[in-house]
Amino acid sequence: MTLAATELEFRTVIGLEVHAQVLTQSKMFCSCSAEYASAPPNTHVCQVCMGLPGALPVINRSAIESVIRTGLALGCTIPPYCKLDRKNYFYPDLPKGYQVSQYDLPLCVDGQLTFTSEGVEKTAGITRVHIEEDTGRLLHRDEGGASVSLVDLNRSGVPLMEIVGEPDLTSPVEARDYLIALRQILRYIGASTGNMEEGAFRCDANISTRTADGSIVGEKVEIKNMNSFRAVERALIYEEERQRKLLAAGESIPQETRGWVDARGVTVSQRTKESAHDYRYFPEPDLPPLTIEASFVDSVQAALPELPAARKARFIESFGLGASDAELLTLERETADYFEVAVGSTTDRARQISNWLLNDVFGLQRERGLPFDAFPIEAQQLNQIVELVEAGDLTGSGAKSLLAGIEPGENARAVAERLNLLAVGDSDVIRAAALETLTANPAAVADYKGGKKAAIGRLMGDTIRATGGRGRPDTVRAILEELLSE
Ligand SMILES: [Zn+2]
């Protein structure tokens, strides 16, 4: 029986598995540097991470701590006991023939991630977070006309954590927003750079389709090779549609692994899905099981920084910021830290500081091509500039000039004086500029006298311009009102 797709109501079920490189100095089981990308190929390697027979691994304590920190940030339970297991498979960039991972006793279990998707707060379960090691990389090159594949083992043994989510997501957009929130948390707690382009944050998605009444259920399909949030969303939209069409046509959906081909915008079948038993997991004989002391977990918990959602809520509550501004300020921990240093004890100045930061400081940052965590002026200087504006000692245009001209360590008022930017409150200077403006704008004067009081805005703008942008707005207004009432 064939039904048109429109006659059936479908449900989409999505679960995500994220592999994130753990930010550490050294690799998971040896003392080689974990900085693999910048070094020449095969220079950050030793017997352990090259997989030479007989070489013995040693566990990186810092990596374990970062994974526990991740688990705690995701509300997981940290079982008192866990172990490492060998996952056997063959890849040309996996010389050992197995990967050290965790099978039945992971480091972290039963957590959740709360995130916002299209304005609605959602919570998805986190099944587990476990530690494992990355593989090497194959480099495909053209050497003297022949295409060759070379192996670089610098990345082999870099600590990796796998964050397995419950199949609680119901749309491609939710999947994207879940990933954005997860990456933000990993960056906040310093557990991973979360850099997707460099492969430090990789996602596999499981998606299945069923009818709303449960009468038709497709098998789970795993999608790989998505290296941006946009790619994850596009691949899932494509796959959702493909599965719905198949089911509507009365066809079945086999369990398989498909790869996303970004350039063509399609998923293609790669292989039928293997089961856990195909990997022949067994306990890693060269490493002891781990006992995780409750006091250690407590100390990691106590050192957790405030997470993005809580920080956003506090910014709204404590500083009276709008939700979208608070969101922008807390996207990255470095930005939120900068903002809080800038505000300091002057909470009543927070909204103005937020405006200047989001518009002008960020604008200057982009203009100068600075990274997101490098600010063109010091946080204290931003506070000083806003203070000068609030006191009427600096006009908006004067503040912009000061922002662009101030050097590290300088005092804002001193620089404003030196650059001749301080607002002019001298009533003789302003009166002369105002008279000039009134003479040049008879129409606006007539409008004002005819009752259109808003016309004073244009007159103020022209008068301030006539003072070289430095006339104090309050004095300009007072003098214009006085002259217009004569
Ligand atoms: Zn090594």
Residues whose N, C-alpha, C, O or C-beta is under 5 A from the ligand:
A	BS01	ZN	C30 S31 C32 H44 V45 C46 V48 C49
